[in-house]
């Protein structure tokens, strides 16, 4: 059993360019954790440049979003996952956030490490944290738009650099590789068959807003 768990930890933590690690990770998310996933747009590296494979030349999340199929196709069905990645082995693994799957609160990568240190000093328990070259995303329990609206309305100030991935949203998961670079676990899930524990959104937003306000990262990113 230890060997199986150790293998899973390597698969979920490793960065790769496709192949068994991506399909194995997608199957773990979908079948063991019951997180609906679908393939993202693989990066297009023609001409010595890495850009999104979608038709939008100004894509703001290159390679890290669903395109064909669309987000509503996200599934936990193992046969569908095997078929998708059997045909598109380098496709990023995209999580459809909300519903029974986690949501996420993301912040810019530059102040993210300091914010996590601040949360650790406060004794805040965190679950998995997904890191891309541009942003880090803290996974949280599913929330409704009404719940999020009430939470933000109660605050005097919310940094514009915060983003929220709720119902109808998506997030690229490790070990995907996008046009912006590799996706990795900054805080990896503990290995096992059960879905990882994640905190409530209220606790995370309170702590992250305070941390970002102290570091002065409040302007929205373009």
C-alpha positions as CSV (number, residue, x, y, z in Angstrom):
1,X,0.0,0.0,0.0
2,X,2.8,2.4,0.8
3,X,4.3,1.8,-2.7
4,X,0.9,2.7,-4.3
5,X,0.5,5.8,-2.2
6,X,4.1,6.9,-2.9
7,X,3.5,6.4,-6.6
8,X,0.4,8.5,-6.5
9,X,2.2,11.3,-4.7
10,X,4.8,11.4,-7.5
11,X,2.2,11.4,-10.2
12,X,0.2,14.2,-8.7
13,X,3.3,16.3,-7.9
14,X,5.4,15.8,-11.0
15,X,5.4,18.3,-13.9
16,X,5.3,16.7,-17.3
17,X,4.7,17.2,-21.0
18,X,2.0,14.6,-21.3
19,X,1.8,10.8,-21.2
20,X,0.9,8.5,-18.3
21,X,1.3,11.1,-15.5
22,X,-1.5,13.4,-17.0
23,X,-4.0,10.6,-17.6
24,X,-3.3,9.0,-14.2
25,X,-3.7,12.3,-12.4
26,X,-7.0,13.0,-14.3
27,X,-8.3,9.6,-13.3
28,X,-7.4,10.2,-9.7
29,X,-9.2,13.5,-9.6
30,X,-12.3,12.2,-11.5
31,X,-12.8,8.7,-10.1
32,X,-11.2,8.7,-6.6
33,X,-11.9,12.3,-5.6
34,X,-15.1,12.8,-7.7
35,X,-13.9,16.1,-9.1
36,X,-15.3,16.6,-12.7
37,X,-12.5,17.3,-15.2
38,X,-12.0,17.8,-18.9
39,X,-9.1,18.5,-21.2
40,X,-7.8,22.0,-21.7
41,X,-6.3,23.7,-24.7
42,X,-2.8,22.4,-25.2
43,X,-0.1,25.0,-25.7
44,X,0.9,25.7,-29.3
45,X,4.7,25.9,-29.5
46,X,5.1,26.5,-33.3
47,X,7.5,29.2,-34.5
48,X,9.6,29.1,-31.3
49,X,6.8,30.7,-29.2
50,X,4.4,29.2,-26.7
51,X,0.9,30.4,-27.0
52,X,-2.7,29.2,-26.6
53,X,-3.9,26.6,-29.0
54,X,-7.4,28.3,-29.1
55,X,-8.4,30.8,-31.9
56,X,-8.2,33.8,-29.6
57,X,-4.8,35.6,-30.2
58,X,-5.4,37.7,-27.0
59,X,-6.2,34.7,-24.8
60,X,-5.7,35.7,-21.1
61,X,-5.2,32.2,-19.8
62,X,-3.3,30.5,-22.7
63,X,-3.6,26.8,-22.6
64,X,-5.3,26.7,-19.2
65,X,-8.9,26.7,-20.2
66,X,-11.4,24.4,-21.9
67,X,-12.3,24.9,-25.5
68,X,-13.5,21.7,-27.2
69,X,-15.3,20.2,-25.4
70,X,-16.8,23.0,-23.4
71,X,-16.9,23.3,-19.6
72,X,-20.3,21.6,-19.3
73,X,-18.7,18.4,-20.6
74,X,-16.6,18.0,-17.4
75,X,-17.1,14.5,-16.0
76,X,-16.0,11.9,-13.4
77,X,-16.5,9.0,-15.8
78,X,-13.3,7.0,-16.2
79,X,-14.1,5.9,-19.7
80,X,-14.5,9.4,-20.9
81,X,-11.3,10.5,-19.2
82,X,-9.3,7.7,-20.7
83,X,-10.7,8.5,-24.2
84,X,-9.9,12.2,-23.9
85,X,-6.3,11.8,-22.8
86,X,-5.8,8.8,-25.0
87,X,-6.5,11.1,-27.9
88,X,-4.9,14.3,-26.4
89,X,-2.1,13.1,-24.1
90,X,-0.6,16.6,-23.6
91,X,-3.9,18.3,-22.8
92,X,-3.9,20.2,-19.4
93,X,-6.2,18.7,-16.8
94,X,-9.0,21.3,-16.1
95,X,-11.1,21.1,-13.0
96,X,-14.7,22.4,-13.3
97,X,-15.0,24.3,-9.9
98,X,-18.1,24.3,-7.8
99,X,-20.9,21.8,-7.3
100,X,-19.4,18.8,-5.6
101,X,-15.9,19.9,-6.6
102,X,-13.7,22.5,-4.7
103,X,-13.8,26.1,-5.6
104,X,-10.7,28.3,-5.3
105,X,-9.4,31.7,-4.3
106,X,-6.4,32.8,-6.3
107,X,-3.8,35.6,-5.9
108,X,-0.7,36.8,-7.8
109,X,2.3,34.5,-7.5
110,X,4.6,37.2,-6.3
111,X,3.0,37.9,-2.9
112,X,1.4,34.4,-2.6
113,X,4.3,32.9,-0.7
114,X,4.2,35.7,1.8
115,X,0.5,35.4,2.2
116,X,0.8,31.6,2.9
117,X,3.5,32.3,5.4
118,X,1.2,34.8,7.1
119,X,-1.6,32.2,7.2
120,X,0.7,29.6,8.7
121,X,1.7,32.0,11.4
122,X,-1.9,32.5,12.2
123,X,-2.4,28.8,12.6
124,X,-4.7,28.7,9.6
125,X,-5.2,25.2,8.2
126,X,-4.9,25.0,4.5
127,X,-5.7,22.3,2.0
128,X,-4.1,21.9,-1.4
129,X,-2.6,25.0,-3.1
130,X,-2.2,25.0,-6.9
131,X,0.7,27.1,-8.3
132,X,1.1,28.4,-11.8
133,X,3.8,30.9,-12.9
134,X,1.3,33.7,-12.7
135,X,-1.0,32.9,-9.8
136,X,-1.4,30.6,-6.8
137,X,-4.9,29.1,-6.0
138,X,-6.1,28.0,-2.6
139,X,-8.7,25.3,-2.9
140,X,-11.8,25.9,-0.7
141,X,-15.2,24.2,-0.1
142,X,-17.8,24.9,-2.7
143,X,-19.7,28.2,-2.3
144,X,-22.6,30.0,-4.0
145,X,-22.4,33.4,-5.6
146,X,-24.8,34.7,-3.0
147,X,-22.5,33.4,-0.2
148,X,-19.5,35.0,-1.9
149,X,-21.4,38.3,-2.5
150,X,-22.4,38.6,1.2
151,X,-18.9,37.8,2.3
152,X,-17.3,40.5,0.1
153,X,-20.0,43.1,0.8
154,X,-19.2,42.8,4.5
155,X,-15.6,43.9,3.9
156,X,-14.4,47.5,3.8
157,X,-11.9,46.7,1.1
158,X,-11.1,43.7,-1.1
159,X,-7.9,43.7,-3.1
160,X,-8.6,43.7,-6.9
161,X,-5.8,41.2,-7.4
162,X,-8.0,38.5,-5.8
163,X,-9.9,36.1,-8.1
164,X,-12.6,33.6,-7.3
165,X,-13.2,30.3,-9.1
166,X,-16.7,29.3,-8.2
167,X,-19.7,27.6,-9.8
168,X,-19.2,27.7,-13.6
169,X,-15.5,28.4,-13.2
170,X,-12.4,26.3,-13.9
171,X,-8.8,25.8,-12.8
172,X,-5.8,23.9,-14.4
173,X,-4.5,21.2,-12.1
174,X,-1.0,19.6,-11.8
175,X,0.9,18.2,-13.6
176,X,-0.5,20.2,-16.5
177,X,1.7,22.3,-18.8
178,X,0.2,25.4,-20.3
179,X,1.5,28.1,-22.6
180,X,2.5,30.0,-19.4
181,X,4.4,27.1,-18.0
182,X,3.9,24.2,-15.7
183,X,1.2,23.8,-13.0
184,X,2.4,22.3,-9.7
185,X,1.3,21.7,-6.2
186,X,2.6,24.4,-3.8
187,X,0.8,22.5,-1.0
188,X,0.3,18.9,-2.3
189,X,-2.8,16.8,-1.2
190,X,-2.1,14.0,1.1
191,X,-2.1,10.7,-0.7
192,X,-5.1,8.5,-0.3
193,X,-8.3,7.5,-1.9
194,X,-10.5,10.1,-0.3
195,X,-10.8,13.7,-1.7
196,X,-8.5,16.1,0.1
197,X,-9.8,18.3,2.9
198,X,-10.3,22.0,2.0
199,X,-11.2,25.0,4.2
200,X,-14.3,27.2,4.1
201,X,-14.0,30.2,1.8
202,X,-14.8,32.7,4.6
203,X,-11.7,31.8,6.6
204,X,-9.4,31.9,3.5
205,X,-10.8,35.2,2.2
206,X,-10.4,36.9,5.6
207,X,-6.8,35.8,6.0
208,X,-5.8,36.4,2.4
209,X,-7.3,39.9,2.3
210,X,-5.4,40.8,5.4
211,X,-2.2,39.4,4.1
212,X,-2.5,41.2,0.7
213,X,-3.4,44.5,2.3
214,X,-0.3,44.3,4.5
215,X,1.9,43.6,1.5
216,X,0.3,46.3,-0.6
217,X,-0.9,44.1,-3.4
218,X,-4.3,45.6,-4.0
219,X,-4.4,46.8,-7.6
220,X,-6.3,44.6,-10.1
221,X,-4.1,42.7,-12.7
222,X,-4.8,43.3,-16.3
